[in-house]
Amino acid sequence: MLDIKRVRSDPDGVRLALTNRGGRFLPKFEELLTLDSALRSVQAEVEPLRARRNQAAEEIGRLKREKKDAAPLLKEMEELKERMKALESRAAESDAAVQAALLELPNMPLGTVPPGRGAEETGKSAGGRPGRLGSNPKITRSWGKLG
């Protein structure tokens, strides 16, 4: 799974890596960028409201200690609470969509991997031969002790 921090910090590098991987994931990547942009804009709307809520909570506490009327602030906080609830719901939906899109994208290949979809296109394969079970005498001897 791709790291969202990497996607945010280097979208062009991730785009290039996905292009080198065959390019079939590019539309999903562009969708991810759009979803992440929407998430960040909602989060940017929520932050000032949280700051105002915290500031008002201190003011309400001060007014109550001074035995003054805090009704106007309480009414403002109720409206703020409704707005924040709607925005946080949108943020949660956007975050879930971003996470789902991240799960659908493949990992980025190492820089040493040649461009292409697989060994058929690149002309290279992993090569080598499969190992033989029991070829290490130390391991083979220890298996006998297990039973």
C-alpha positions as CSV (number, residue, x, y, z in Angstrom):
1,M,0.0,0.0,0.0
2,L,1.2,3.5,-0.8
3,D,1.9,5.9,2.0
4,I,-0.3,9.0,1.8
5,K,2.6,11.1,3.1
6,R,4.6,10.0,0.1
7,V,1.8,10.7,-2.3
8,R,1.3,14.2,-0.9
9,S,5.0,15.0,-0.9
10,D,6.0,13.6,-4.3
11,P,2.9,13.0,-6.5
12,D,5.0,13.3,-9.7
13,G,7.4,10.6,-8.5
14,V,4.6,8.3,-7.6
15,R,2.9,9.0,-10.9
16,L,6.1,8.2,-12.7
17,A,6.5,4.9,-10.8
18,L,3.0,3.9,-11.7
19,T,3.6,4.8,-15.3
20,N,6.7,2.6,-15.3
21,R,4.6,-0.1,-13.8
22,G,2.4,-0.1,-17.0
23,G,0.2,2.9,-16.4
24,R,-3.0,1.0,-15.8
25,F,-3.3,2.4,-12.2
26,L,-3.0,6.1,-13.2
27,P,-6.7,6.8,-13.3
28,K,-7.1,5.4,-9.8
29,F,-4.1,7.5,-8.7
30,E,-5.6,10.7,-10.1
31,E,-8.9,9.8,-8.3
32,L,-6.9,9.4,-5.1
33,L,-5.3,12.9,-5.5
34,T,-8.8,14.4,-6.0
35,L,-10.2,12.6,-2.9
36,D,-7.2,13.6,-0.8
37,S,-7.6,17.2,-1.9
38,A,-11.3,17.1,-0.8
39,L,-10.3,15.6,2.5
40,R,-7.7,18.3,3.2
41,S,-10.1,21.1,2.3
42,V,-12.7,19.7,4.8
43,Q,-10.0,19.4,7.4
44,A,-9.0,23.0,6.8
45,E,-12.6,24.1,7.4
46,V,-12.8,22.1,10.6
47,E,-9.6,23.4,12.3
48,P,-10.7,27.0,12.7
49,L,-14.0,25.8,14.1
50,R,-12.2,23.7,16.7
51,A,-10.0,26.6,17.7
52,R,-13.1,28.8,18.1
53,R,-14.8,26.1,20.2
54,N,-11.8,25.8,22.5
55,Q,-11.6,29.6,22.8
56,A,-15.4,29.8,23.6
57,A,-15.1,27.0,26.2
58,E,-12.5,29.1,28.1
59,E,-14.7,32.2,27.8
60,I,-17.8,30.3,29.0
61,G,-15.8,29.0,32.0
62,R,-14.6,32.5,32.8
63,L,-18.1,34.0,32.5
64,K,-19.6,31.3,34.8
65,R,-16.8,31.8,37.4
66,E,-17.6,35.6,37.3
67,K,-21.4,34.7,37.6
68,K,-22.1,36.4,34.2
69,D,-24.5,35.4,31.5
70,A,-23.0,32.9,29.0
71,A,-26.2,32.2,27.1
72,P,-25.1,34.0,23.8
73,L,-21.9,32.0,23.8
74,L,-23.7,28.8,24.5
75,K,-26.1,29.4,21.6
76,E,-23.1,30.1,19.3
77,M,-21.5,26.9,20.5
78,E,-24.6,24.9,19.7
79,E,-24.6,26.2,16.1
80,L,-20.9,25.6,15.9
81,K,-21.3,22.0,17.2
82,E,-23.9,21.3,14.4
83,R,-21.6,22.6,11.7
84,M,-18.6,20.8,13.0
85,K,-20.6,17.5,13.2
86,A,-21.5,17.8,9.6
87,L,-18.0,18.7,8.5
88,E,-16.4,15.9,10.6
89,S,-18.8,13.4,9.0
90,R,-17.7,14.6,5.6
91,A,-14.1,14.3,6.7
92,A,-14.6,10.7,7.9
93,E,-16.3,9.8,4.6
94,S,-13.5,11.4,2.6
95,D,-10.8,9.7,4.8
96,A,-12.5,6.3,4.2
97,A,-12.5,6.9,0.5
98,V,-8.8,7.9,0.5
99,Q,-7.9,4.7,2.4
100,A,-10.0,2.6,0.0
101,A,-8.2,4.2,-3.0
102,L,-4.8,3.6,-1.4
103,L,-5.6,-0.1,-1.0
104,E,-6.4,-0.4,-4.7
105,L,-3.0,1.0,-5.8
106,P,0.1,-1.2,-6.0
107,N,3.3,-0.6,-4.2
108,M,5.9,1.5,-6.0
109,P,8.6,-0.6,-7.7
110,L,12.2,-0.1,-6.7
111,G,14.2,2.3,-8.9
112,T,16.2,-0.7,-10.2
113,V,13.2,-2.4,-11.7
114,P,12.9,-1.8,-15.5
115,P,9.7,-0.1,-16.8
116,G,6.9,-2.4,-17.9
117,R,4.1,-4.6,-16.6
118,G,6.2,-7.7,-16.1
119,A,8.9,-10.1,-17.4
120,E,7.1,-10.4,-20.7
121,E,7.6,-6.7,-21.5
122,T,10.9,-6.1,-19.9
123,G,12.6,-9.3,-21.1
124,K,14.0,-9.9,-17.6
125,S,12.9,-12.5,-15.1
126,A,13.8,-13.2,-11.5
127,G,15.8,-16.2,-12.7
128,G,17.6,-18.6,-10.4
129,R,16.5,-22.1,-9.5
130,P,14.3,-23.2,-6.6
131,G,16.0,-24.4,-3.5
132,R,15.9,-28.1,-2.5
133,L,14.2,-29.0,0.7
134,G,16.6,-30.5,3.2
135,S,19.7,-29.2,1.5
136,N,21.1,-27.7,4.7
137,P,22.4,-30.6,6.9
138,K,22.1,-28.5,10.1
139,I,18.4,-27.9,9.5
140,T,17.8,-31.4,8.3
141,R,19.3,-32.8,11.6
142,S,17.2,-30.4,13.7
143,W,14.0,-31.6,12.1
144,G,14.6,-35.1,13.5
145,K,14.6,-33.6,17.0
146,L,11.2,-32.0,16.6
147,G,9.2,-35.2,16.6
